[in-house]
Amino acid sequence: MIVQACINGGRPKIFHPLLPLTIDAMARDAAVAAGAAELHVHPRGADEKESLAAVDDTIRAIRRACPGTVVGVSTGAWIEGDEDRTRDAIRHWPEVPDYASVNLAKNDAPAVMQLLRQRGVGIEVGLASVPDAERYIGVEDHDHVFRVRIELDHEQDLRLARDVQEGIVGALRRAEIRRPILLRGFDKTVWPFVELARERGYSTRVGFEDGKDLPNGTIASDNAALAAAVVEIFRSRSN
């Protein structure tokens, strides 16, 4: 059970004054995301737009800033906007991340997973629905992944989000999938899902990719404040 810091995602610059969009800013946030066991970043190019071509320089900078920290990136289809460009970028990463996230809702997910395995990159599969879970179960070598991430980023009704989450977990259990689970909330569901993850023994994550509010509803000063808040929840409930 770990806490992951997701420091930027695809959020726009206006989302928060300290949203890290440059390599230096991402390395700074990586170094100060207090208590988080690992990082999830969306590398940005010189124009501050998401870019798989920027993965190499970003990973190098983060590893210099916090050596030994597990670092992952997104392979979201929207980043390059083309399946061939996505795979070509991954194929030519000189410096590979420790893991990469692959959303099973995307058409090219199985091919991206196969390519990541060839590159020696761990795979964090993203499941946002029961059909995503069923597709993942049907993928060859589905047990050879780093982790399963359950993410309900489009469902802001907590009751419905929990229902979908339970459906996904049920599908995985019926298929006897025993990979570690990370439960991710988004905006309104961030902190309820942090609590649920603690109760169930799942990993979780926080950061500006998922939301900017602290548990008390105030806006966090930075990513480190969000990471510190979730770590405190996990520690206080374990005492």
N, C-alpha and C positions, 0 to 999 in steps of 0.2 A: 504494500500500500504506500504510494508515494504522492507527493504534490508536484505538479508540473506547472511551470510559469509560461503562459502563452502571451508574449509581450506585445504583439502588434496585429497580427492577422491582416485582413484586407481593409481595416478601418481607414477612413479619410483623415487628413491632417487636422481638420477642425474637431475631431472627436475628443481630443485631450491635448493640452499644451505640451505634455511630455511624451506623447506617442512616439516611439522610436522608429524613424523611417530611414535613417542613414546607417551605414555599417558601424560608424563610431558610436552612434546612439544605441544601437542594438548591443554592441559589446559592453557599453556602460551599464545598460539595464541587466544584461546577463550577469555582470559581476555583483550587482547589488540586490538581485531578486532573493532576498533573505529567506533561507530555509527551504527553498524549492530544490528538489532532488534532481530535476532536469528541466530542459528548456525546449520550447516549441516556437520557432520563428518563421516569419514569411520574409525572406530576403527581398531587398529592393535594389533597383538599379540606380544610376546617377540621377534619373528623373523622379526617383522616389516611388516608382510604380513597381508592383510585385514582379519578380523576375526569377526564373529558375537558373538563368545564366549567372546570376549574382550569388548563387549558393556557395561557390568555392571561396570567394573573398570573405563572405560573411562568416562561414564556418571557421576559417583560419583566424579571423579577428576575435571571435568569441572564445575559441580555444586558447588564444593567447591571454585573454582577459580572465578566464576561469578554467584553467587546465583541469582535466579530469571530469568535468561536468558532461553528462549525456545531453547531446544536442540533436534535435529533430527539426525537419522542415515539412512544409506542405507540398503536395504535388497537384493541388487543385487544378482541374481542367481549365478553369477560367483564367489562370495565370498567363499561359501562353496562347490560349484560345484555339489550339490546334493539337490534335493527338500526336501527329508526327513530330511537331516541334517540341512537345512535352517529352516524348521518349528520346529525341535527339539530345536535348539538354541533359537529361539524366545520364545518358550514355557517355557524355563527354565531361562529367564532373571530375576535375582533377583531385579535389578534396571531397570525399564523401561524408555525409552526416552519419551519425550513429543509427538513426532511423528516419523514415519518411512516412507521412500519413497518406493513405489512399482511401478515397471515399467510394464505397461499393455502389453508390447510386450512379456513378459515371460509367459510360459504356466501355471505356478502355481500361477499367480497373484491373482485370486479370492480366492483361499484357504489361501494365505498369508494375504490378506485383512481381511478375516473372523477371522483368528487367532489373528491378531492385535486388532481387535475390542474386542475380548474376553479378551485380556490382558489390555484393556483400553488405548491403544496407538492410537493417531491420525494418520490418513493416508494421505500422500501426494502422489497422483497418478501421475505417469510420463507418458506423452503422447508424442511420437515421430513421429506419423503419423496419418492420418485420420482413418485408420483401428484400431489403438490403441484407438482413441476417440470413435469410434463406439462400440468397445468391452467394454470400460468403461461404456458407456451409457446403455449397456445391462446387466451389473452386478447388482445383487440385492442390494438394499440399496446404489446405486451409489451416492445419495445426502448426505449420512452420511460419508463424508470425510472432512479432515482438509483443503485441498486445492488441486487444479489442477496445476500441473507443466508442462508447454509446453517446451520441450527440443529438440533442433535440433543439437545434438552433432556430428552427422555424416555428416551433410550437411554444407560445408564451402562456397558454393556459396550463397551470401547474398540474391540475388533475389529469388533463389529456396527455400532457408530457409524461407523467408517471405511468399512465396506462400503456403508452407506446414503449417506454423503457421496460416495463414488466413483460410485454409481448416479446421484445427482443431477447431479454434474458431467458424467457421460457423456451424460445426457439433454440438458443444455444445449449441449454441444458438438455433438451430432448435429443439433440444431436451429439451430446456428450463432449461439447467443446469446453476445454478446461484452460483456455488462455487467460492471463490476467486481464481484468476489466478496468478501464478508466471511464468514469462517468462525468460528462461535460454538460453544464448548463449554459444558458446564453441570456444576457440581460436580466429579465425578471426571474429566470429559473436558476441563476448561478448559485446563490446561497442555499436555497432549498435542496439543490442537487449536491452541494458540498456536504450538507448534513446527511443526506441519504447515502452518499458514498461512505461517510464515516460509519454509519449504522451497518452497512452491508459489508464493510471491509474492502471496498473498491478504492482504487486511486482516483484522484480528481485533479482539476486544474483551474487556475484563475489567471487573470491578466487582461490587458486592454483589448485583446482579441475577443474576449467573451463578455466583458462589461467593465464599467469604471466605478461602480458604486461599492462602498463597503457594506458590511452587514447592517449597520445602523442607518443606511440610506444616504449618507454623505458621499461626496465624490472623493475618491482616493487621490492622494497627492501624486502617486506614481505607482509603477508596477510593484515595487518593493513593498509598499503598504498593503496591497492586495495579497501578495504572497505571505506576508507576515500574519495577516488576519486569518487566512485559512490554516496556516500552521498552528496558530494559537487555538483554533477550534479543535483540531485533531489532538493537540496535546492536552487541552483542558478536559476533553471527554474521555481520555484514556487514564486520567488520574482517579 
